[in-house]
Structures are given as structure tokens and as C-alpha cells.
Amino acid sequence: MKVSDILRVKGNTLYTVTPDEPLAVAVKAMAEKDIGSLVVMEHGDLVGMLTFREVIVTIVANGGTVGTTLVRKAMDDAPVTCTGETDLDEIRRIMLQRHARYMPVMDKRMLMGVISFYDVAKAVVDSQNFENKMLKAYIRDWPAEDEGSNAG
């Protein structure tokens, strides 16, 4: 299974923010849309990711508020990315190794979507459920052995 398969099921709705927007506006958008990340875009290019992790670190650094902080100061300016052709096993390895909960999917310089750790876990579970269903159907339809063939 590839990342493109996950995006096809998930859809490719994207939520973005610019680096010069106030962090408070970005946090409000994340809360209203019930999302854990925003892609930071500037002049059509991916320049960072803002996730709840960066928001919490910023709030702690600011003594409990976002204050006047801009997205640029809080964002991860070197997010790990993948392509639609990246294999699901590779994504799982990268996400675990880099502690990345969200990963932008790129086609050269074009943003195609974002996959989350949840999306990856759901794809794995769905795939295993389908495989289990097929195996059970195969076992249920197992042909009965011919009793004459076991004669010794």
C-alpha cells in the first residue's frame, strides 16, 4: 500500500496558514476545524508545519499564552515529507523514527495532502481486517477432501 492509496480514501482537504499570521489565529483555526496540524505555505511553497506539539512548546515558553507570537516562530521549518509513491511500511518507519504525527505529501514542489499517524494506523487496521475476511472466506470455502484419496 502506498501513500496515494491513503489519500484517495481520506481525501485531500488541506488546511494551510502563512508564516506571518498570528499563532492565535492558527490555533483558533485548528480548534474550530478539529485538526492537529496546519501546513505553513508561503508564495505557493511549503515552508513548515504547525502541529499541536509546536503550539504547546510555544505556550510553555511564553508563560502560558501564545501572546503575539507569529506562526513563523513556532512552526517546524524542516518537516519530514513523503510522496504519493512512498510505501506504507516506509511511512510507518519514518513517523516512528522522527516522532512525526503529521507528514506533508509532496509531488515535486506541489503539496498533495497531509497524512497523519492516525491515517496510517487506520490503513493498516483496514488492510488487516480485509485480509482476515478474505482468509476466513477462503477457509470456509475449503474443498472437502475426497475420502478415497486417503486410502492406504
N, C-alpha and C positions, 0 to 999 in steps of 0.2 A: 504494500500500500504506500502511496506517495502523498505528499502534502497537498497536491492538487485534488486528490480524492476527498480529503478532509474539507477543503474549501468548497468543493462542489456541494457537499452535504450541508455544511454550515452556512454557506452564503458568503458574500464578500462585502458586507456592510462595514464601512470604515469610519472611525471617529478620529478626527485629527485636531490638532491645536498648533498654533505658531509659537516659536520660542519666545517672542516678546509679549505674549499675553500674560496677564497676572495669574499666578498659580491658583489664587482663589477662584477665578473663573473656570480654570481647568478642573479643579476639584469639584466644583458645583456641577459641571457637565458630567463628570464621572459618576457622581451620586445620582443625578437625575436619570441617566441612561442605564444605571446599574451595571457599570463596566469597570474593569480593573486596570485598564490601560488606555492611553491615548498615544497615537503616533504623532510625533512632532515633525511638521513639514515646513520648509522654508524655500520659497521660489520653486516649488514643484519637486524638491528633493527631500528625502528622509534625512533628518539631522539628529533625531533622537527618539527615545521612548520615555514616556512618563507613566509609571505604574504606582500603585499604592505604596510600594516599598520606598520609592524616592520621596513621595509625599510625606510619609511618616518620618523619614530621616530629616527632612526639611523642617517639619513641625517641631521635632525634638530640638534641633539646632537653633530654632527661633524661640525657644522657651514656651512652646505650646500653641503657637499660632503660625499661620502661613505668612502673615504680615504683608509686606509689599513685594515679596519675592516674585520674580518672573520665572516662567517655565524654564527658560534657558539655564538658570542657576540650579534648578532642581533635577532636570532631566538626566537620563543616561545618554551621553552623547556618543557612545560607541556600542549600540545594541547589536547583539548577535542576530544575524538574519539567515534565511534559507531561501530556496527556490521551490517552485511547484514540483520539480523533479526530485527533490530530496526525499529519500526513503524514510518511512516512519520509524524504523529502528535507529537510524542516524539522528533523527529529531529527538527521540527519547534520550539518547546518549548525551547529546549536546545540552538539552534542557537540564538534565540531572547534573552534568559536569559544571555548567555555568550558573546553576541555580536560576535559570531563566523561566519565568512563568508565562511570558508572552514573547512571541517571535514574529517580526515582520516577514512577510513572504514577498520576495522581490523577483521581477523579471527584468534583468539588467538594472536600469535605474528606476523602473516603474514599480510602484507599490501595488501588489495584487491582493493583499489582505493581511490579517494577523491571525496566527493560531495560538491558542493558549494551552497550558498544560492540561486543562480540563478537556479541550477538544481532542488532544492526543489520547488521553485516558479513555474517553468515550469511544473513540475509533477502535482502540484495542479491545475494549469490552464488547462492542458491537460485532467486531470481527470474530472474536472467540465465541460469542453466542451463536452467530451464523454457522460457524464451523461445527459447534456442538450439535446444532439442529440437523445439519447435513449428516453427521456421523450417526446420530440416533436414527434418522430415517434410513440410512444405509443398513444399519444393524437390524432394524425392524423388518426390512425387505430382504434379509439374508436368505438365499435359497436353501430349502431343506435338503439335507444330504440324502442321496439315494441309498437306501438301506442295503441294497445288493452290492454296492461298491466296497463295503467294509467287510465282506465275507473273506474269511481267511482260509 
